[in-house]
Amino acid sequence: MTKLIGAALLIMGLVAGITLLLAPFGRAPIEAGPLMWFAFPLGCVGGHVFLMMGASRAQMAISALIVGGALLLIGLAATVTQFLVSGGLLAATGDTLSLWYVASGGFVLGGVAYSLRGFGKGAA
């Protein structure tokens, strides 16, 4: 049950991050409302915690690799997008604060999640 809850929270967090990434360009598939600003970091952290609960060392390493890698990629995409906007190569139709939020959240949370690859209990 914890794996299902973790996967659902993680998916909601990643969808919120992608929505916030696309929102300044009017390309978000859903509305980037206030809940998205909370769902991105909290969904990713909560999902990762639920996925790690009771997991073996190998399962924890895989979870940390996937969650951390996904968040780092979202952070990188937001950073590159912000670079392209500031260089005039992309035109944002809205405020780009969400790009900064996704970049900082993606790098911080993704870095922490990715660094947890070596932690865990059970057999190696």
Secondary structure, DSSP 8 states (H G I E B T S, - for coil): -HHHHHHHHHHHHHHHHHHHHHGGGT--SS---HHHHHHHHHHHHHHHHHHHTT-BHHHHHHHHHHHHHHHHHHHHHHHHHHHHHHTTSS--SS--HHHHHHHHHHHHHHHHHHHGGG--BS--
